Amino acid sequence: MNRLDDKAIALVRTSQVAKDPTDIAVKSKMQAFDGMIYFMHWKSKKEGKEFDSLSYFKAGSDDPIFLWGGEEAVKYFSSLKPASIAENIARHVLGLNGMSAIIALLITATICYLVLSANREIPGILANALTTILGFFFGSEVGKRRG
């Protein structure tokens, strides 16, 4: 379990105190609406019934929103404004992978310039930096696909 899983479970516990929730579990989760939606399943000790609800985390925020689901969830998600194209580009470029890609491109361009225009040997530190950054960049992409 990760930090957001724990927060989603705690949200059910704190928002449903009157029902005395037990056996709270993350049923599934999905990325949508510029955030992460957790589908929660839990039992009410007081009512003896089982319930499903949603916990929603907007991207970049640790503050969850509790939703019962159904009409309440549809109303909430339809009220969210879609992110602009500029906002999406900025998130990708300024994110960790975006920054590492920019740095890798700059170092690659520097190496190409040195080789093509000055016909010099590539400094060892630049070659090491490039292989480290490219290894991180492609290694994180492989990790995302496996996970």
C-alpha positions, -999 to +999 in steps of 0.1 A: +000+000+000+012+035-007+006+068+010-025+077-010-040+042-003-036+049+034-052+084+030-082+070+011-088+044+038-084+071+065-109+093+046-136+066+048-129+062+085-132+099+093-160+108+070-182+079+080-178+079+118-215+075+124-215+042+105-184+029+123-166+016+092-145-016+094-127-038+069-120-008+047-102-018+015-091-003-018-112-023-043-095-007-073-081+027-085-078+045-118-064+077-131-091+099-145-104+135-143-068+148-138-064+128-106-067+094-090-101+078-081-101+051-054-130+027-054-134+018-017-153-011-001-161-012+036-185-026+062-206-007+087-202-022+121-234-003+133-256-012+104-242-046+095-241-036+058-214-033+031-208-001+012-189+011-018-177+047-021-151+068-039-121+087-027-107+112-052-073+128-052-067+157-077-033+156-093-007+173-072-029+173-041-029+150-010-063+163+001-089+136-008-125+142-015-151+116-003-179+108-027-207+082-023-207+075-060-237+075-083-253+109-089-231+126-064-199+115-082-213+123-116-222+159-105-188+164-089-167+151-119-189+170-145-182+202-126-144+198-130-129+219-158-107+201-183-071+211-181-060+234-209-035+222-235-008+246-221-014+232-186-010+196-198+022+205-217+036+224-187+029+194-164+047+170-187+077+193-194+082+204-158+076+169-144+106+146-135+106+128-168+102+160-188+132+177-170+154+146-175+144+146-212+153+182-216+187+177-198+194+146-219+186+166-251+209+195-241+238+171-233+232+152-265+232+185-285+264+196-268+281+163-276+269+165-312+282+201-315+316+191-301+319+161-325+306+177-356+319+213-355+351+211-334+361+176-343+371+171-307+370+141-284+340+141-260+349+149-224+344+119-202+321+137-178+297+146-206+296+110-218+290+097-183+263+123-176+245+114-209+246+076-202+234+081-166+205+104-176+194+082-205+196+051-183+174+068-157+150+081-184+145+048-202+147+027-170+118+047-155+098+042-186+103+004-184+094+005-147+061+023-156+052-003-182+058-032-158+040-016-129 
